[in-house]
């Protein structure tokens, strides 16, 4: 079965910034990716992500303790950035 994730913010590790796009997955494989829209045939399940981010599973997003501040989360994020 194929699933089209559309209206997503694609987090591409090779791009300089996230971009709006769509991702087509079939089984365990990415079959197509498009920045903008993606045209598919019938029989594809569509999932509208409403602008949420979509990243590859191998993207490392941990911080090695960067949030160990004696302040709230928004302040810790700003300081770590």
JOJOUR-V27116 format. One record per helix or strand of 2 or more residues. SS is the DSSP state (H for helix, E for strand). FROM is the first residue (numbers start at 0). TO is the last residue. If there is no record, write none. Layout:
ss: <SS,SS>
from: <FROM,FROM>
to: <TO,TO>
This chain:
ss: <E,E,E,E,E,H>
from: <1,18,28,44,52,72>
to: <10,25,33,47,54,79>
